[in-house]
């Protein structure tokens, strides 16, 4: 098992923050952040738990990893379904 944050979600947030910054606006965080100190805004994404049951619908579908590499790295009984 591992966790994964889809790159498309991260890229979308980064692009929105860049556009807001270029316009002189503050990017809107997904979750409010309360702090006594001056910390940068946070964009918290929910990670997806990746198992052999959903690896094809997550990291393989998104092109982050390919099935051949996974199969070469694991014994056959641990291959994705």
C-alpha positions as CSV (number, residue, x, y, z in Angstrom):
1,X,0.0,0.0,0.0
2,X,1.0,3.6,-0.7
3,X,-0.6,6.9,-1.0
4,X,-1.0,9.1,-4.1
5,X,-2.0,12.7,-4.9
6,X,-2.9,13.0,-8.5
7,X,-0.6,15.3,-10.4
8,X,-3.5,16.8,-12.3
9,X,-5.0,18.1,-9.0
10,X,-1.7,19.6,-7.9
11,X,-1.1,21.2,-11.3
12,X,-4.6,22.7,-11.4
13,X,-4.1,24.3,-7.9
14,X,-0.6,25.6,-8.9
15,X,-2.0,27.1,-12.1
16,X,-4.8,28.8,-10.2
17,X,-2.4,30.2,-7.6
18,X,-0.1,31.5,-10.3
19,X,-2.9,33.3,-12.1
20,X,-4.1,34.8,-8.9
21,X,-0.6,35.9,-8.0
22,X,-0.1,37.5,-11.5
23,X,-3.3,39.4,-10.9
24,X,-2.1,40.6,-7.5
25,X,-4.7,38.5,-5.8
26,X,-4.3,36.0,-3.0
27,X,-4.8,32.3,-3.9
28,X,-7.6,30.8,-2.0
29,X,-6.6,27.8,0.1
30,X,-8.8,24.7,0.1
31,X,-8.9,24.6,3.9
32,X,-8.6,27.6,6.2
33,X,-5.3,27.8,8.1
34,X,-5.1,29.6,11.4
35,X,-1.7,30.6,12.6
36,X,-0.1,33.0,15.0
37,X,2.9,33.2,12.6
38,X,3.1,34.4,9.0
39,X,3.0,31.1,7.2
40,X,2.4,30.6,3.5
41,X,-1.1,29.5,2.4
42,X,-1.6,25.8,2.4
43,X,-3.3,23.7,-0.2
44,X,-4.1,20.4,1.3
45,X,-5.1,17.6,-1.0
46,X,-6.6,14.4,0.2
47,X,-4.2,11.5,-0.6
48,X,-5.6,8.4,-2.3
49,X,-4.7,5.1,-0.7
50,X,-3.3,2.9,-3.5
51,X,-3.6,-0.9,-3.2
52,X,-3.4,-3.7,-5.7
53,X,-7.2,-3.4,-6.0
54,X,-7.2,0.2,-7.3
55,X,-3.7,0.7,-8.7
56,X,-5.0,0.5,-12.3
57,X,-7.6,3.2,-11.6
58,X,-5.1,5.5,-10.0
59,X,-1.4,5.7,-10.7
60,X,-1.5,3.6,-13.9
61,X,-4.5,5.4,-15.3
62,X,-2.8,8.8,-14.6
63,X,0.4,7.6,-16.3
64,X,2.4,8.0,-13.1
65,X,3.4,4.3,-13.2
66,X,3.0,1.5,-15.7
67,X,1.8,-2.1,-15.1
68,X,4.9,-3.7,-16.6
69,X,7.2,-1.9,-14.1
70,X,4.9,-2.9,-11.2
71,X,4.8,-6.5,-12.3
72,X,8.6,-6.6,-12.6
73,X,9.0,-5.3,-9.1
74,X,6.6,-7.6,-7.3
75,X,6.0,-11.3,-7.0
76,X,3.0,-12.5,-9.1
77,X,0.7,-13.0,-6.1
78,X,1.1,-9.3,-5.4
79,X,0.3,-8.1,-8.9
80,X,-2.6,-5.7,-9.3
81,X,-6.0,-7.2,-10.0
